[in-house]
Amino acid sequence: MLRRVIGLQFPEEIAPGQMGMGWLFLIEGTIKETVMGPRGKPVEVAQSHCFYGKASRISPTDALLRVPAVHALHQRTIAVVGLGALGAPMALEFARNQVGKLRLSDYDHVEPGPTVRWPLGIATAGQLKAEAIHEFISAHYPATQVLPIYHKVGGLRGEGMPSEQEVMDTLLTDASLLIDASADKGVSHFLAETARARGIPFISVYATPGGWGGMVMRVAPGHTRGCWMCLQYHMDTGGTIPVPISDETAGTVQAPGCGDMTFTGASFDLQNVVLAAVRLAVSTLSSGVAGGYATTPWDVGVVQLMDADGSLVAPAWSTFPLEVHPLCPYCHCE
């Protein structure tokens, strides 16, 4: 049982050549212990204890001391659509680095099987993904405000449910960046054009079956020449941007009890894609900020983690600017 805490304040060097005040705490209390009493019988007694407690500091300033280049993030709002094996760890990285606000959109529940590559593990099975991530960030990184949004882009609207446009307003009003981790080309197309119409920077990220490769891409208004559709044409017409390598023979599976196919791939391979996307996002959000994170000179990154025969290779990134494609119906005018 705690009796009292005495705080001791004293001058100390808090940075090279900079003096400040430090704290040390003297804690007094009692702890119940079992000792041998008369006739060798165990007896519970209260023993007095006194010990020192070290002071630990945490504030926005203390947190940013170790990551000064991301100081602009606390003023930014990031919207993430898709909280699977890519979107969920990205959200945690943003919170870890003091992003001011996160809006997290997903419609799915946590299944126990995919926790082999989902960041929070089997204890969250059965929860909505957005709520599980929200609870974790609130407990561990409270400087970041999280808004979980239960929504399936393009899904059926029940009576009394908000419209697609209303959900997009909640998700994107005053947002600094929209991240697509949906792994659905139709959803990616819709989100890219929604971001374009609202003048919001857009990043899309995906990994290929087998975890053999992946891609991150960005459209930053006023910086990127092309758009998401330009990228599709560049890849489909054999242009300068290659399609990421994938396992064409065993890259997808259907788990018992699941009506949909899913891809194979380990979290430690997927993290190559996740972290590249986070770096691209932080760079985009820090653009023009004095002392901010370095500027990324490219818009599309393609990573290869395996050879065509499935042999392991060191992660190899190829980067490209995103130029306007002459066949793009959005960017090219006759």
Backbone hydrogen bonds in HBPLUS format (Angstrom, degrees):
<---DONOR---> <-ACCEPTOR-->    atom                        ^
c    i                          cat <-CA-CA->   ^        H-A-AA   ^      H-
h    n   atom  resd res      DA  || num        DHA   H-A  angle D-A-AA Bond
n    s   type  num  typ     dist DA aas  dist angle  dist       angle   num
A0030-THR N   A0001-MET O   2.76 MM  29  4.99 155.2  1.82 140.4 148.3     1
A0003-ARG N   A0028-GLU O   2.85 MM  25  5.58 160.5  1.89 141.9 144.1     2
A0004-ARG N   A0028-GLU O   3.21 MM  24  5.43 160.7  2.25 138.2 142.0     3
A0028-GLU N   A0004-ARG O   2.96 MM  24  5.43 174.4  1.96 170.9 169.5     4
A0006-ILE N   A0026-LEU O   2.82 MM  20  4.98 169.2  1.83 149.8 153.4     5
A0026-LEU N   A0006-ILE O   2.76 MM  20  4.98 166.8  1.78 152.1 156.1     6
A0008-LEU N   A0024-LEU O   2.68 MM  16  5.06 160.9  1.72 165.5 170.8     7
A0024-LEU N   A0008-LEU O   2.86 MM  16  5.06 140.7  2.01 143.3 154.3     8
A0010-PHE N   A0022-GLY O   3.03 MM  12  5.33 156.2  2.09 136.7 143.2     9
A0022-GLY N   A0010-PHE O   2.68 MM  12  5.33 175.8  1.68 169.2 168.5    10
A0012-GLU N   A0020-GLY O   2.92 MM   8  5.57 161.9  1.95 139.7 144.2    11
A0020-GLY N   A0012-GLU O   2.82 MM   8  5.57 160.9  1.85 165.5 171.4    12
A0014-ILE N   A0018-GLN O   2.94 MM   4  5.97 141.0  2.09 153.6 166.0    13
A0018-GLN N   A0015-ALA O   2.80 MM   3  5.02 170.4  1.81 137.1 135.5    14
A0025-PHE N   A0053-GLY O   3.09 MM  28  4.92 160.4  2.13 151.0 152.3    15
A0053-GLY N   A0025-PHE O   2.66 MM  28  4.92 155.2  1.72 148.6 153.3    16
A0027-ILE N   A0051-PHE O   2.84 MM  24  5.47 175.7  1.84 171.1 170.2    17
A0051-PHE N   A0027-ILE O   3.00 MM  24  5.47 157.6  2.05 149.6 156.3    18
A0029-GLY N   A0049-HIS O   3.00 MM  20  5.52 164.2  2.02 161.8 163.1    19
A0049-HIS N   A0029-GLY O   2.80 MM  20  5.52 166.8  1.82 163.5 161.1    20
A0031-ILE N   A0047-GLN O   2.89 MM  16  5.37 155.1  1.96 149.5 155.9    21
A0047-GLN N   A0031-ILE O   2.98 MM  16  5.37 172.3  1.98 145.2 143.0    22
A0033-GLU N   A0045-VAL O   2.85 MM  12  5.52 165.4  1.87 164.9 169.1    23
A0045-VAL N   A0033-GLU O   2.82 MM  12  5.52 164.9  1.85 165.6 167.7    24
A0035-VAL N   A0043-VAL O   2.81 MM   8  5.35 167.1  1.83 158.2 156.4    25
A0043-VAL N   A0035-VAL O   2.64 MM   8  5.35 163.0  1.66 164.4 170.6    26
A0037-GLY N   A0041-LYS O   2.56 MM   4  5.15 164.2  1.58 147.9 152.9    27
A0040-GLY N   A0037-GLY O   3.15 MM   3  5.53 132.6  2.38 140.8 134.9    28
A0041-LYS N   A0038-PRO O   3.34 MM   3  6.11 168.6  2.35 120.5 122.8    29
A0063-ALA N   A0059-SER O   2.87 MM   4  6.08 162.3  1.90 163.2 167.9    30
A0064-LEU N   A0060-PRO O   3.07 MM   4  6.19 157.8  2.12 144.7 149.9    31
A0065-LEU N   A0062-ASP O   3.35 MM   3  5.26 146.5  2.47  95.1 104.5    32
A0067-VAL N   A0064-LEU O   3.09 MM   3  4.97 139.0  2.27  96.6 108.6    33
A0070-VAL N   A0067-VAL O   3.22 MM   3  6.06 168.0  2.23 125.4 128.7    34
A0071-HIS N   A0068-PRO O   3.29 MM   3  5.57 150.1  2.39 121.9 119.5    35
A0073-LEU N   A0070-VAL O   3.01 MM   3  5.71 162.6  2.04 124.3 129.4    36
A0075-GLN N   A0072-ALA O   3.16 MM   3  5.88 163.4  2.19 119.5 124.6    37
A0076-ARG N   A0073-LEU O   2.96 MM   3  5.08 167.3  1.98 115.9 117.8    38
A0100-GLY N   A0073-LEU O   2.98 MM  27  6.31 149.7  2.08 140.2 131.1    39
A0101-LYS N   A0076-ARG O   3.13 MM  25  6.51 154.3  2.20 154.5 156.2    40
A0176-SER N   A0077-THR O   2.70 MM  99  5.12 158.4  1.75 142.2 149.9    41
A0078-ILE N   A0101-LYS O   2.99 MM  23  6.37 161.2  2.03 155.1 153.6    42
A0103-ARG N   A0078-ILE O   2.91 MM  25  6.28 158.9  1.96 153.9 156.9    43
A0079-ALA N   A0177-LEU O   2.93 MM  98  6.23 171.7  1.93 164.1 166.6    44
A0179-ILE N   A0079-ALA O   2.77 MM 100  6.08 160.0  1.81 161.3 168.4    45
A0080-VAL N   A0103-ARG O   2.85 MM  23  6.23 162.9  1.88 166.7 171.1    46
A0105-SER N   A0080-VAL O   2.88 MM  25  6.15 172.0  1.88 171.6 173.1    47
A0081-VAL N   A0179-ILE O   2.93 MM  98  6.26 164.4  1.95 169.0 173.2    48
A0181-ALA N   A0081-VAL O   2.82 MM 100  5.79 162.6  1.85 165.3 168.9    49
A0082-GLY N   A0105-SER O   2.91 MM  23  6.17 174.2  1.91 176.0 174.4    50
A0088-ALA N   A0084-GLY O   3.12 MM   4  5.56 158.9  2.17 136.2 142.8    51
A0090-MET N   A0086-LEU O   3.24 MM   4  6.34 148.4  2.34 143.9 153.1    52
A0091-ALA N   A0087-GLY O   3.00 MM   4  6.23 154.6  2.06 148.5 154.6    53
A0092-LEU N   A0088-ALA O   3.15 MM   4  6.52 155.2  2.22 151.1 157.6    54
A0093-GLU N   A0089-PRO O   3.03 MM   4  6.25 153.2  2.11 143.0 149.8    55
A0094-PHE N   A0090-MET O   2.98 MM   4  6.29 157.3  2.03 153.3 159.3    56
A0095-ALA N   A0091-ALA O   3.05 MM   4  6.33 161.9  2.08 149.8 154.3    57
A0096-ARG N   A0092-LEU O   2.87 MM   4  6.02 159.4  1.91 149.0 155.3    58
A0097-ASN N   A0093-GLU O   3.09 MM   4  6.25 136.6  2.28 140.2 150.5    59
A0097-ASN N   A0094-PHE O   3.17 MM   3  5.20 131.2  2.42  94.5 107.4    60
A0099-VAL N   A0094-PHE O   3.12 MM   5  5.57 163.1  2.15 146.3 147.4    61
A0098-GLN N   A0095-ALA O   3.05 MM   3  5.17 155.3  2.11 115.9 113.3    62
A0145-GLN N   A0100-GLY O   2.99 MM  45  6.28 170.4  2.00 149.9 147.2    63
A0102-LEU N   A0145-GLN O   2.76 MM  43  6.14 159.0  1.80 164.4 168.7    64
A0147-LEU N   A0102-LEU O   2.79 MM  45  6.23 154.0  1.86 157.5 166.4    65
A0104-LEU N   A0147-LEU O   2.95 MM  43  6.18 152.9  2.02 144.2 152.9    66
A0149-ILE N   A0104-LEU O   2.70 MM  45  5.80 154.7  1.76 167.0 160.5    67
A0106-ASP N   A0149-ILE O   3.10 MM  43  6.53 154.5  2.17 167.6 175.5    68
A0151-HIS N   A0106-ASP O   3.18 MM  45  5.56 148.5  2.29 105.7 113.9    69
A0129-LYS N   A0108-ASP O   3.06 MM  21  6.14 173.6  2.06 152.2 152.6    70
A0110-VAL N   A0127-GLN O   2.78 MM  17  5.61 156.6  1.83 164.5 171.9    71
A0126-GLY N   A0110-VAL O   2.83 MM  16  5.29 167.8  1.85 144.1 146.3    72
A0115-THR N   A0112-PRO O   3.27 MM   3  5.55 156.1  2.33 107.4 114.5    73
A0117-ARG N   A0114-PRO O   2.92 MM   3  5.88 170.5  1.92 127.7 130.8    74
A0124-THR N   A0121-GLY O   3.29 MM   3  6.25 168.3  2.31 123.1 126.1    75
A0125-ALA N   A0122-ILE O   3.09 MM   3  5.31 169.0  2.10 114.0 117.0    76
A0127-GLN N   A0124-THR O   3.05 MM   3  5.75 165.1  2.07 144.2 147.8    77
A0132-ALA N   A0128-LEU O   2.90 MM   4  6.14 161.3  1.93 160.0 165.7    78
A0133-ILE N   A0129-LYS O   3.00 MM   4  6.22 168.6  2.02 156.4 158.4    79
A0134-HIS N   A0130-ALA O   2.96 MM   4  6.02 152.9  2.04 137.6 146.2    80
A0135-GLU N   A0131-GLU O   2.85 MM   4  6.07 164.0  1.88 154.0 156.7    81
A0136-PHE N   A0132-ALA O   3.10 MM   4  6.29 160.5  2.14 146.8 152.1    82
A0137-ILE N   A0133-ILE O   2.95 MM   4  6.12 170.4  1.96 156.1 158.4    83
A0138-SER N   A0134-HIS O   2.96 MM   4  6.07 163.3  1.99 152.2 157.3    84
A0139-ALA N   A0135-GLU O   3.10 MM   4  6.21 147.7  2.21 141.9 149.6    85
A0140-HIS N   A0136-PHE O   2.96 MM   4  6.10 153.0  2.04 150.6 158.1    86
A0141-TYR N   A0137-ILE O   2.67 MM   4  4.99 155.9  1.73 139.3 146.8    87
A0144-THR N   A0141-TYR O   3.14 MM   3  6.13 172.0  2.14 131.1 133.4    88
A0155-GLY N   A0152-LYS O   2.90 MM   3  5.15 161.3  1.93 134.9 133.2    89
A0161-MET N   A0158-GLY O   3.09 MM   3  5.45 163.2  2.12 129.7 131.5    90
A0167-VAL N   A0163-SER O   3.01 MM   4  6.35 156.9  2.07 153.4 159.3    91
A0168-MET N   A0164-GLU O   2.95 MM   4  6.23 158.4  2.00 149.5 155.9    92
A0169-ASP N   A0165-GLN O   2.89 MM   4  6.17 146.8  2.00 144.5 153.8    93
A0170-THR N   A0166-GLU O   3.05 MM   4  6.37 158.3  2.10 146.5 151.3    94
A0171-LEU N   A0167-VAL O   2.85 MM   4  6.08 156.8  1.91 150.8 158.0    95
A0172-LEU N   A0168-MET O   2.82 MM   4  5.75 157.0  1.87 148.5 153.7    96
A0173-THR N   A0169-ASP O   3.00 MM   4  5.34 152.3  2.08 141.0 142.7    97
A0175-ALA N   A0172-LEU O   2.93 MM   3  4.90 164.6  1.96 127.7 123.9    98
A0178-LEU N   A0201-PRO O   2.97 MM  23  6.32 162.0  2.00 156.5 162.0    99
A0203-ILE N   A0178-LEU O   2.96 MM  25  6.38 154.9  2.02 159.8 166.1   100
A0180-ASP N   A0203-ILE O   2.76 MM  23  6.15 164.6  1.78 161.2 166.7   101
A0205-VAL N   A0180-ASP O   3.04 MM  25  6.36 154.3  2.11 176.7 173.8   102
A0188-SER N   A0184-ASP O   2.85 MM   4  6.09 161.1  1.88 157.7 164.0   103
A0189-HIS N   A0185-LYS O   2.93 MM   4  6.12 156.4  1.99 147.6 153.0   104
A0190-PHE N   A0186-GLY O   3.09 MM   4  6.36 165.3  2.11 148.1 151.5   105
A0191-LEU N   A0187-VAL O   2.87 MM   4  6.09 169.0  1.89 158.9 161.7   106
A0192-ALA N   A0188-SER O   2.86 MM   4  5.94 158.6  1.90 148.8 155.1   107
A0193-GLU N   A0189-HIS O   3.10 MM   4  6.32 161.6  2.13 151.5 155.5   108
A0194-THR N   A0190-PHE O   2.91 MM   4  6.11 147.0  2.02 145.4 155.7   109
A0195-ALA N   A0191-LEU O   2.86 MM   4  6.05 163.1  1.89 152.6 156.2   110
A0196-ARG N   A0192-ALA O   2.96 MM   4  6.11 153.8  2.03 140.0 148.0   111
A0197-ALA N   A0193-GLU O   2.93 MM   4  6.07 157.8  1.98 142.4 147.5   112
A0198-ARG N   A0194-THR O   3.15 MM   4  6.34 141.2  2.31 140.2 150.1   113
A0198-ARG N   A0195-ALA O   3.18 MM   3  5.14 125.9  2.49  93.4 107.3   114
A0199-GLY N   A0195-ALA O   2.88 MM   4  5.92 109.7  2.39 140.5 157.8   115
A0200-ILE N   A0195-ALA O   2.94 MM   5  4.93 163.4  1.97 143.3 144.5   116
A0199-GLY N   A0196-ARG O   3.23 MM   3  5.10 155.0  2.29  98.1 105.6   117
A0202-PHE N   A0219-VAL O   2.92 MM  17  5.15 164.0  1.95 146.4 151.7   118
A0219-VAL N   A0202-PHE O   2.78 MM  17  5.15 154.8  1.84 153.4 158.8   119
A0204-SER N   A0217-MET O   2.96 MM  13  5.36 152.5  2.04 141.8 150.7   120
A0217-MET N   A0204-SER O   2.94 MM  13  5.36 151.2  2.03 155.7 161.5   121
A0206-TYR N   A0215-MET O   3.07 MM   9  5.63 158.1  2.12 157.5 162.0   122
A0215-MET N   A0206-TYR O   2.90 MM   9  5.63 159.7  1.94 162.1 166.1   123
A0208-THR N   A0213-GLY O   2.96 MM   5  5.43 164.3  1.98 135.9 135.6   124
A0211-GLY N   A0208-THR O   2.88 MM   3  5.44 151.6  1.96 142.6 146.8   125
A0247-ASP N   A0209-PRO O   2.89 MM  38  5.50 171.6  1.90 142.3 144.4   126
A0210-GLY N   A0264-THR O   2.84 MM  54  4.63 130.2  2.09 128.5 132.9   127
A0305-LEU N   A0212-TRP O   2.74 MM  93  5.05 161.6  1.77 161.8 156.8   128
A0214-GLY N   A0303-VAL O   3.26 MM  89  5.40 143.7  2.40 139.0 139.7   129
A0303-VAL N   A0214-GLY O   2.99 MM  89  5.40 165.3  2.02 145.1 149.8   130
A0216-VAL N   A0301-GLY O   2.96 MM  85  5.25 154.9  2.02 148.0 155.3   131
A0301-GLY N   A0216-VAL O   2.83 MM  85  5.25 166.7  1.85 159.4 162.2   132
A0218-ARG N   A0299-ASP O   2.78 MM  81  5.02 134.1  1.99 141.5 154.0   133
A0223-HIS N   A0220-ALA O   2.86 MM   3  5.36 154.2  1.93 144.3 145.5   134
A0224-THR N   A0220-ALA O   2.89 MM   4  5.24 165.3  1.91 147.0 152.0   135
A0226-GLY N   A0322-LEU O   2.81 MM  96  5.19 154.3  1.88 146.1 139.8   136
A0231-LEU N   A0227-CYS O   3.15 MM   4  6.54 151.2  2.24 148.7 155.9   137
A0232-GLN N   A0228-TRP O   3.22 MM   4  6.65 149.5  2.32 143.8 151.4   138
A0233-TYR N   A0229-MET O   3.13 MM   4  6.47 158.9  2.17 152.4 157.0   139
A0234-HIS N   A0230-CYS O   2.87 MM   4  6.16 157.2  1.92 151.8 158.9   140
A0235-MET N   A0231-LEU O   3.00 MM   4  6.25 153.9  2.07 150.8 156.6   141
A0236-ASP N   A0232-GLN O   2.84 MM   4  5.95 164.0  1.86 151.2 156.5   142
A0237-THR N   A0233-TYR O   2.97 MM   4  5.77 150.0  2.07 147.0 151.4   143
A0239-GLY N   A0234-HIS O   2.82 MM   5  4.71 143.4  1.96 158.0 163.0   144
A0238-GLY N   A0235-MET O   3.47 MM   3  5.56 164.2  2.49 107.5 108.0   145
A0264-THR N   A0251-GLY O   2.84 MM  13  5.28 154.9  1.90 134.9 135.9   146
A0253-VAL N   A0262-THR O   2.79 MM   9  5.50 158.0  1.84 156.8 164.2   147
A0262-THR N   A0253-VAL O   2.80 MM   9  5.50 163.0  1.83 165.4 171.4   148
A0258-CYS N   A0255-ALA O   3.08 MM   3  5.54 151.4  2.16 141.2 139.4   149
A0269-ASP N   A0266-ALA O   3.07 MM   3  5.47 142.4  2.22 107.9 118.3   150
A0270-LEU N   A0266-ALA O   3.05 MM   4  6.38 164.4  2.07 153.6 158.4   151
A0271-GLN N   A0267-SER O   2.85 MM   4  5.96 141.5  2.00 149.7 158.7   152
A0272-ASN N   A0269-ASP O   3.17 MM   3  5.83 151.8  2.25 114.1 120.8   153
A0273-VAL N   A0270-LEU O   2.93 MM   3  5.43 128.4  2.20 110.8 123.0   154
A0274-VAL N   A0270-LEU O   3.03 MM   4  6.37 162.7  2.06 151.2 156.6   155
A0275-LEU N   A0271-GLN O   2.93 MM   4  5.89 176.8  1.93 150.1 151.2   156
A0276-ALA N   A0272-ASN O   3.35 MM   4  6.32 149.9  2.45 130.5 138.3   157
A0277-ALA N   A0273-VAL O   3.03 MM   4  6.25 155.6  2.09 150.6 157.0   158
A0278-VAL N   A0274-VAL O   2.94 MM   4  6.29 152.0  2.02 149.5 158.0   159
A0279-ARG N   A0275-LEU O   2.97 MM   4  6.14 162.4  2.00 146.0 150.3   160
A0280-LEU N   A0276-ALA O   3.00 MM   4  6.20 155.7  2.06 143.7 150.4   161
A0281-ALA N   A0277-ALA O   2.89 MM   4  6.10 153.1  1.96 145.5 153.0   162
A0282-VAL N   A0278-VAL O   2.86 MM   4  6.10 169.2  1.87 159.0 161.0   163
A0283-SER N   A0279-ARG O   2.94 MM   4  6.01 158.1  1.98 145.2 151.8   164
A0284-THR N   A0280-LEU O   2.98 MM   4  6.11 156.1  2.04 142.1 148.6   165
A0285-LEU N   A0281-ALA O   2.92 MM   4  6.17 160.4  1.95 154.2 159.3   166
A0286-SER N   A0282-VAL O   2.98 MM   4  6.03 128.4  2.25 138.8 151.6   167
A0286-SER N   A0283-SER O   3.26 MM   3  5.13 136.2  2.46  92.7 104.7   168
A0287-SER N   A0284-THR O   3.39 MM   3  5.36 164.2  2.42 101.8 106.0   169
A0289-VAL N   A0286-SER O   3.01 MM   3  5.44 163.2  2.03 138.8 138.0   170
A0292-GLY N   A0289-VAL O   3.00 MM   3  5.16 149.5  2.10 136.2 130.9   171
A0299-ASP N   A0320-PHE O   2.99 MM  21  6.11 156.2  2.05 139.4 145.8   172
A0300-VAL N   A0320-PHE O   2.98 MM  20  5.13 157.6  2.03 157.9 158.3   173
A0320-PHE N   A0300-VAL O   2.84 MM  20  5.13 147.5  1.94 148.3 155.9   174
A0302-VAL N   A0318-SER O   2.85 MM  16  5.26 163.9  1.88 155.7 161.2   175
A0318-SER N   A0302-VAL O   2.87 MM  16  5.26 154.5  1.94 148.6 157.2   176
A0304-GLN N   A0316-ALA O   2.99 MM  12  5.25 148.7  2.09 135.1 144.8   177
A0316-ALA N   A0304-GLN O   3.11 MM  12  5.25 160.6  2.15 140.9 147.0   178
A0313-VAL N   A0305-LEU O   3.24 MM   8  5.54 167.9  2.26 134.9 131.4   179
A0307-ASP N   A0311-SER O   2.79 MM   4  5.10 153.7  1.85 144.9 154.1   180
A0310-GLY N   A0307-ASP O   2.94 MM   3  5.21 162.7  1.97 115.8 118.6   181
A0328-CYS N   A0325-HIS O   3.02 MM   3  5.44 162.3  2.06 117.2 123.0   182
A0332-HIS N   A0328-CYS O   3.12 MM   4  5.64 158.9  2.17 146.6 151.5   183
